[in-house]
Amino acid sequence: MMLSDNKINVLTNRLISELINGRMMVPVQNETVLRKEIKRTIVNEMKIGEEIDSVVKKKLQSFSRKLVEGSVEWDVLYKKFYEEEEVRRGRRP
């Protein structure tokens, strides 16, 4: 599920604010560049998550024995395959 542009902007602003207020980051002179980079990163990560979700669901649908989405077995396998795909794509160690 993609977030709206407005929601991504809110997240970006909150992240920068918390980093500065928590003294984890020194305020930068050109926050516009920083905001764009954070926004780009959020959008890219969400796209990758959606791609992984699609791959995992196709894998689960390919089983000869049909699994019911939302069942305990489906949830366990979904999580397992999702994590494996994240590792394969370098998102996890």
C-alpha positions in Angstrom: 0.0 0.0 0.0 1.5 3.3 -1.1 1.2 6.3 1.1 -0.1 9.5 -0.3 2.3 12.3 -1.2 1.0 14.3 1.7 1.5 11.4 4.2 5.1 10.9 3.0 5.7 14.7 3.4 4.4 14.5 7.0 6.6 11.5 7.8 9.6 13.3 6.3 9.0 16.5 8.3 8.5 14.5 11.5 11.6 12.5 10.9 13.8 15.6 10.4 12.2 17.3 13.4 12.8 14.4 15.7 16.4 13.9 14.5 17.1 17.6 15.1 15.2 17.8 18.5 16.8 14.6 19.7 20.2 16.0 18.8 20.9 13.1 16.5 21.4 15.5 13.6 22.8 19.0 13.3 20.4 21.2 11.3 21.5 21.5 7.7 21.5 24.6 5.6 19.6 23.1 2.7 16.8 21.0 4.2 15.1 20.8 0.7 17.8 18.4 -0.5 17.5 16.4 2.7 13.7 16.2 2.4 13.9 15.1 -1.2 16.3 12.3 -0.4 14.3 11.1 2.6 11.1 11.1 0.5 12.9 9.3 -2.3 14.1 6.7 0.1 10.7 6.1 1.6 9.0 5.7 -1.8 11.7 3.3 -3.0 11.5 1.2 0.1 7.7 1.0 -0.2 8.0 0.0 -3.8 10.4 -2.8 -2.9 8.1 -3.9 -0.1 5.2 -4.1 -2.6 7.3 -6.1 -5.1 8.3 -8.5 -2.4 4.7 -8.9 -1.3 3.7 -9.7 -4.9 6.4 -12.3 -5.3 5.5 -14.0 -2.0 1.8 -14.1 -2.8 2.5 -15.6 -6.2 4.7 -18.2 -4.6 2.0 -19.1 -2.0 -0.7 -19.3 -4.8 1.5 -21.7 -6.7 1.2 -24.4 -4.1 -0.8 -27.5 -5.2 -2.7 -27.4 -2.0 -4.4 -24.1 -1.8 -3.7 -22.0 1.3 -6.4 -19.7 2.7 -5.0 -16.2 3.0 -5.1 -15.1 6.7 -4.9 -18.7 8.0 -2.1 -19.5 10.5 -0.3 -21.7 7.9 -0.5 -18.9 5.3 0.7 -16.3 7.7 3.7 -18.4 8.8 4.7 -19.2 5.2 4.1 -15.6 4.1 6.4 -14.3 6.8 9.1 -16.9 6.1 9.1 -16.3 2.3 9.0 -12.5 2.8 12.1 -12.6 5.0 13.8 -14.9 2.5 13.1 -12.5 -0.3 14.3 -9.6 1.8 17.6 -11.4 2.4 17.8 -12.3 -1.3 17.4 -8.6 -2.2 20.0 -7.5 0.4 17.5 -5.8 2.7 18.4 -8.1 5.6 21.7 -9.7 6.7 
